[in-house]
Amino acid sequence: MTLCRPNPDLRAALKSQHPICKQFLPDGTYTRLAIDAGDVLDIRVEADQSLLVRFLPCESLSSDSCVAPVSAAGEIRPREAPNGFLVISPKSLQASGLLSLSGRISLGRDLASGGRPDFLWGGTYEIREQNWLTRILGRRSVTLERGELIPGSAVEIVSNNLPSTTSNGHFFPAIIDDQMVLKVVALSGGGDGAIRVSVSGADPFTIDPDWIDSVIANPVFLALAFLLGILLNALQLASTILRAPSATDAERSQD
């Protein structure tokens, strides 16, 4: 991986023609990226099929939580190069296979913020649930809702109405319709998983199934509801029969 740092000399940066870092300063190669809690990374695939990992700086660089721990040989930490980035070559990506990630995951960016590299081309989502009834019946989970992601939107996994910090998944570059893209599979952590979607020109909305969706999606609940309906109909029929006047009662009323 090649590390590129911001060039404080803007004039020199504009004249630079480095094949990898462009207007940034090359600062060596590394074999391992060490990510600490609280680090924010912007990951995108480039036109040459390389992977660019940008290091977004801490909110307060003077904070103790932003101080970078001592790195080992061949290791780089985002806090050591704020606003810098790593470039991982296509050859290294092929050798690495699937790249895993965990923490707070967001995909795409609202088109109002600009930036084609952040464009979400599309995808699918699926929200699943496991409850006590599915466990008793030996089923792992049931699908509550599934659908298509909106191209150009920003998608974030939330848990209990807050951004999920325990999400996990993996990503890898791929070619779709002659276009190099970054495919991501992300899973929510514990709690009530949901998806928050932001689209340019509209208020953000959350895809969050409720208990009605749980009942509809679970065939066991539907079967119980069906049996309960039959039982109620049977009880109503029995009650009607019991209330019907008998022949003896009719004769007595005539006398």
Summary of the structure (lengths in Angstrom):
residues: 255
radius of gyration: 29.1
end to end distance: 106.4
largest distance: 119.0
contacts: 642
relative contact order: 0.11
helix: 27%
strand: 34%
